[in-house]
Amino acid sequence: MKTEVAVIGAGPAGSSAAIALSKKGISNILIDKRHTVGIPVQCAEFVSSNISSYVGLSSFPSAVNQRIKYMDVDTGRSLYRFDGRGFILNRDIFDLRLAETAVLSGSKLLTDSRVYKIDRQKNCIEVLDVLEKIIYEIYYDYLIIAAGPKNIFKFPKNGSYIYAVQIKTELLKESDCVTCYFRPYIPYGYGWVFPKGNFANVGIGIEKPASALPLSLSFDKFLNEIRSAGLIGLEIIEKTSGLVPVSGLNEITGGNIALCGDAAGLTHPITGAGILSAVISGSLAGDYAAESVKTSKNLFNGYKEELESIFKKSLLTASNKRYELYPSMNDEYGIDKNIKFLWPSFEEYYK
Ligand SMILES: Cc1cc2nc3c(=O)[nH]c(=O)nc-3n(C[C@H](O)[C@H](O)[C@H](O)COP(=O)(O)OP(=O)(O)OC[C@H]3O[C@@H](n4cnc5c(N)ncnc54)[C@H](O)[C@@H]3O)c2cc1C
């Protein structure tokens, strides 16, 4: 098979790249190892209202579960409230609709297809059809890697990751507020309760090996605390887990290859948010790949520069704060003293 641009990964980054390419009339193949795009969901599903500038959510309203007005930060001793306007998505539908938009615009989507090798000399990827157990090759002029947080194609320095675990459970009182909990027993991370109608995504993320505590122990403690506060029920409806890269920007380009989304290390090193940056970087990578095809000139250096101009400073600040401040937050006094300098909703964070 031959295409002008191959895109590995049909998450928000990859599908946004494919949409940008197809809208510019560039042939592209979007490849995902999953059977159904968007499933399983490995996300707490909150995105700020800025997403509306990039994705027309009104054209697929079922991708939005509910609106959010506030963000609360709970340190155990104090509760801070911020404007937190945004949405809780149905990530499965959101991801699927983005991929469908790409297909409707002209992209070819291959699911059940795991890319396991990139041959950079031959400009070719090797793909395993996981159902048919057949291996085939796709030749490309440009390649976009949007394969998520930890994958075999990252050209990275050794990254640090947050290990996250989450359940979907019954929410006992509906809410329009996402709450983040800082506790000594959730070191180098935080817990969250994000409402989803009558349900809630409840999880914690901890950086390993910075934390010696087993994730399951911290999570049980967190669930006990939230249940005792009468916020959630006992039933576990779904359970998920995943990785969040927290080292900041990765390699973004290499020759005719561009990385975007989590694969480029674009998740915020403190909040862990990555949906919006995946969409922004995917669209940009698609735009630059399209122009590169049209002009027969590799313009990925421009992609790198533009991406850095948008994200580098804020990711660097967050990454530095993560390693300067988290060590001082290993007891409740440290948390209360330093939270304002660690969490980006506070003005002090920017000083
Ligand atoms: C528990 C948890 C909670 C989170 N909560 C939030 C939140 O509330 N808000 C927020 O903004 N962010 C959140 N994030 C981060 C967010 O989910 C990611 O930043 C976002 O999904 C990144 O999008 P992406 O397209 O780069 O990668 P992904 O969404 O990871 O998509 C990558 C795709 O590539 C495919 N793939 C991988 N390898 C291959 C291969 N070899 N061949 C073919 N396909 C492949 C995968 O199947 C997947 O579909 C959370 C993350 C976790 C783990």
Ligand as a Chemical Component Dictionary entry (heavy atoms), coordinates in Angstrom:
data_LIG
# 
_chem_comp.id                   LIG 
_chem_comp.type                 NON-POLYMER 
_chem_comp.pdbx_formal_charge   0 
_chem_comp.three_letter_code    LIG 
# 
loop_
_chem_comp_atom.comp_id 
_chem_comp_atom.atom_id 
_chem_comp_atom.alt_atom_id 
_chem_comp_atom.type_symbol 
_chem_comp_atom.charge 
_chem_comp_atom.model_Cartn_x 
_chem_comp_atom.model_Cartn_y 
_chem_comp_atom.model_Cartn_z 
_chem_comp_atom.pdbx_ordinal 
LIG C1  C1  C 0 -6.434 7.814  33.709 1  
LIG C2  C2  C 0 -6.224 9.007  32.807 2  
LIG C3  C3  C 0 -7.030 10.120 32.952 3  
LIG C4  C4  C 0 -6.875 11.216 32.097 4  
LIG N1  N1  N 0 -7.728 12.275 32.232 5  
LIG C5  C5  C 0 -7.618 13.328 31.403 6  
LIG C6  C6  C 0 -8.546 14.406 31.493 7  
LIG O1  O1  O 0 -9.487 14.396 32.296 8  
LIG N2  N2  N 0 -8.389 15.447 30.630 9  
LIG C7  C7  C 0 -7.365 15.482 29.702 10 
LIG O2  O2  O 0 -7.264 16.480 28.961 11 
LIG N3  N3  N 0 -6.491 14.461 29.602 12 
LIG C8  C8  C 0 -6.600 13.381 30.397 13 
LIG N4  N4  N 0 -5.745 12.329 30.259 14 
LIG C9  C9  C 0 -4.746 12.374 29.170 15 
LIG C10 C10 C 0 -5.424 12.110 27.806 16 
LIG O3  O3  O 0 -6.192 10.932 27.881 17 
LIG C11 C11 C 0 -4.370 11.997 26.713 18 
LIG O4  O4  O 0 -3.529 13.124 26.801 19 
LIG C12 C12 C 0 -4.982 11.926 25.307 20 
LIG O5  O5  O 0 -5.728 10.753 25.136 21 
LIG C13 C13 C 0 -3.861 11.962 24.271 22 
LIG O6  O6  O 0 -4.376 11.746 22.985 23 
LIG P1  P1  P 0 -3.447 11.055 21.870 24 
LIG O7  O7  O 0 -4.258 11.040 20.622 25 
LIG O8  O8  O 0 -2.114 11.658 21.860 26 
LIG O9  O9  O 0 -3.213 9.560  22.385 27 
LIG P2  P2  P 0 -4.287 8.351  22.730 28 
LIG O10 O10 O 0 -5.573 8.950  23.042 29 
LIG O11 O11 O 0 -3.556 7.531  23.685 30 
LIG O12 O12 O 0 -4.401 7.632  21.317 31 
LIG C14 C14 C 0 -3.347 6.847  20.800 32 
LIG C15 C15 C 0 -3.934 5.792  19.867 33 
LIG O13 O13 O 0 -2.827 5.102  19.251 34 
LIG C16 C16 C 0 -3.143 3.739  19.168 35 
LIG N5  N5  N 0 -1.873 2.997  19.076 36 
LIG C17 C17 C 0 -0.880 2.944  20.001 37 
LIG N6  N6  N 0 0.128  2.173  19.555 38 
LIG C18 C18 C 0 -0.233 1.742  18.316 39 
LIG C19 C19 C 0 0.389  0.890  17.346 40 
LIG N7  N7  N 0 1.579  0.344  17.570 41 
LIG N8  N8  N 0 -0.254 0.644  16.181 42 
LIG C20 C20 C 0 -1.488 1.189  15.946 43 
LIG N9  N9  N 0 -2.137 1.987  16.854 44 
LIG C21 C21 C 0 -1.511 2.256  18.007 45 
LIG C22 C22 C 0 -3.926 3.453  20.441 46 
LIG O14 O14 O 0 -4.745 2.314  20.275 47 
LIG C23 C23 C 0 -4.753 4.742  20.604 48 
LIG O15 O15 O 0 -6.022 4.638  20.007 49 
LIG C24 C24 C 0 -5.859 11.218 31.092 50 
LIG C25 C25 C 0 -5.036 10.093 30.954 51 
LIG C26 C26 C 0 -5.213 8.997  31.805 52 
LIG C27 C27 C 0 -4.335 7.789  31.622 53 
# 
loop_
_chem_comp_bond.comp_id 
_chem_comp_bond.atom_id_1 
_chem_comp_bond.atom_id_2 
_chem_comp_bond.value_order 
_chem_comp_bond.pdbx_ordinal 
LIG C1  C2  SING 1  
LIG C2  C3  SING 2  
LIG C2  C26 DOUB 3  
LIG C3  C4  DOUB 4  
LIG C4  N1  SING 5  
LIG C4  C24 SING 6  
LIG N1  C5  DOUB 7  
LIG C5  C6  SING 8  
LIG C5  C8  SING 9  
LIG C6  O1  DOUB 10 
LIG C6  N2  SING 11 
LIG N2  C7  SING 12 
LIG C7  O2  DOUB 13 
LIG C7  N3  SING 14 
LIG N3  C8  DOUB 15 
LIG C8  N4  SING 16 
LIG N4  C9  SING 17 
LIG N4  C24 SING 18 
LIG C9  C10 SING 19 
LIG C10 O3  SING 20 
LIG C10 C11 SING 21 
LIG C11 O4  SING 22 
LIG C11 C12 SING 23 
LIG C12 O5  SING 24 
LIG C12 C13 SING 25 
LIG C13 O6  SING 26 
LIG O6  P1  SING 27 
LIG P1  O7  DOUB 28 
LIG P1  O8  SING 29 
LIG P1  O9  SING 30 
LIG O9  P2  SING 31 
LIG P2  O10 DOUB 32 
LIG P2  O11 SING 33 
LIG P2  O12 SING 34 
LIG O12 C14 SING 35 
LIG C14 C15 SING 36 
LIG C15 O13 SING 37 
LIG C15 C23 SING 38 
LIG O13 C16 SING 39 
LIG C16 N5  SING 40 
LIG C16 C22 SING 41 
LIG N5  C17 SING 42 
LIG N5  C21 SING 43 
LIG C17 N6  DOUB 44 
LIG N6  C18 SING 45 
LIG C18 C19 SING 46 
LIG C18 C21 DOUB 47 
LIG C19 N7  SING 48 
LIG C19 N8  DOUB 49 
LIG N8  C20 SING 50 
LIG C20 N9  DOUB 51 
LIG N9  C21 SING 52 
LIG C22 O14 SING 53 
LIG C22 C23 SING 54 
LIG C23 O15 SING 55 
LIG C24 C25 DOUB 56 
LIG C25 C26 SING 57 
LIG C26 C27 SING 58 
# 
